[in-house]
Amino acid sequence: MKELKNKISTIIHSSQNQNTEAKLQKICQLLDEEISYYNWTGFYFRNGDKEELVLGPYVGAETDHTVIPFGKGICGQVAVSNETFVVPDVSEQDNYLSCSIATKAEIVVPIIKDGKNIGQIDIDSHSLNPFTEEDRQLLEWICAEVAKIL
C-alpha cells in the first residue's frame, strides 16, 4: 500500500498541466488497476447547495446513477452521516441503489473540506466482504489528500 500511496500522492501533487478532474480520473484508473477487487471506482460531489450528489470521474461500467439525492443509497447516506460506510454484502441493505447485478459489496468514504462533506469516493466490488481496514485507511487518506486540491 505504501507504493500505491506514493503513486497517488504523485498524481495529486503533480504540477503538470492537469486539471483536478484529470487527476481524479487517474486515481480511479490506478486503484482499478492495482486492486483486483475494486470493480467500479468513482467520485461523487455535492451539487452546489442542492442536497444531491453528481457523478464525477470514474472507472467501471456505466451507471444510471449520475445524480443521487442525499439519504438515498449508500452514497446518499454517507452524504448525510459524513462517515465511511463499509457494506460487506449489498443484498443485506434496504437502502441500496444497484448499479450492477454483479456488485456484491461497497465502500463509500466522504471527502471533507473545511468541515463540510463536499463529495466522496465510491468503490463497488464483485466479491462479498472484500474490504479490509487497510482499504478503509487508504481511501480515507486519499479523500483527505483530494480535499486539499478541491
N, C-alpha and C positions, 0 to 999 in steps of 0.2 A: 504493500500500500504506500510505502514511503516514495517509491519510484513514481507511482501514479500521482501522488500529491505534487511531486516536483514537476511533472509534466503539466498538470492542471495549473499550478502556480505560474509556470512559464507562459501558458496561454493567457491567463488573466492579466498578468503584468507586462505582457508584450507591448512594446511601443510601436510596433509595425502599424501601418495604416489600416487597422481593422476596427470596425465599429463594435460596440458591445454585443450586438446580435450575432455577428460573425464569431466572436469569442464564445458565446453561449452555445452556438451550433457546434463548434469544435469540441467543447466539453462534452456535449451529448454524444458526439461521434467517438470520442476517446473512451468514455465509460462503456458505450455499446461494444466497442472492440475489445476492451481489456477485461470486462467482467461478463462471463458467459451467460449468467442467469439474469442479466439486465436485458429484457426483450423489447422494452419501449422506454425511452428516456426523454423527458421533455421538461420545459419550463412553462409555468402559467404565471401571469401577472395581473394584479388588480387593475381594473379598467377605470382609471381616474377616481372619481368619487362614488362611482356605482358599486354596489355590493355584488360584484361578479368578477370572475377571472376570465382572462382571454389567453388563448394558446399562444405561446411564443415558439422559439426554436425547439425542434425535437427530432429524434431519430426513431424510426419504427413504422409500423403500419399506420395508414391514415386513420384519423379519428373524426367522428361526428361531433365530438365534444370540444368545440372551439370556443364556446362560452359556457361557463359553469357558474350558476348562482351560488352565493355564499350559503353554506349549510347543506348543499346537495352533493352527494357522493363523498368520497374520501377527501378529494381536493377541496371541496366546498366546506367540509368540516374543519380542515386544517386552517382555512381562511378565517374561521370563527375562533378556534381554540388557540391558534398561534403555537401549537405544539406538534412535534413529529408524531406521525401516526403510522405504525407498522401493522399491516394486515397479513398474517400468515396464510389465511385462506379466505379469499374474497366471497366464497359461497356462504360463509357464516355471517356476512354483513348485510343488514337490512337496507342500509342507505348506501348502496354501491352502484356506480354508473359503469356498466360494462362497455369497454372499448373493443374487446376482442374475446371470443369464446375461449381462446387459448390462455387468457390471463388467469392465473391461479393465486397470485399474491401481489401486494402493492406496498410501497413505502412512499410517503409524502413528507417532505421537510420544508418548513417555512423559511422564507428569506425575510429577515427583519432588518430594517434600516431606520435609525433614529426612533427606535421603539415601536415602529409600525410594521405590520405584515404587508409587504409590497408584492409578494409573489411566493413561488415555491418550485421545488424540483419534484417531479413525479416519476417514479420508476415502477414499471409493471414487469412481472416475471411469469414465465410459463411453468415454473416449478412451485410446488407447495412449500411454504415456510423456508425460503432460501436466505432471507436477510438476517445478518448477524449484527452483533454490537459494533463490529468493525465497519460494516456498511453504514450503520447509523452515524458513527463518528465521522466517517469520510464525507458523507452527504451533508452533515451539519457544518463541517469545516468548509466544504465547497460553498454552501449558502452564505456563510459569514464572509468568505472571500469575494463572492459575487456581489454581495451588498456594497462592498467598497467601491465598485466601479459603476454602480447604478445611480 
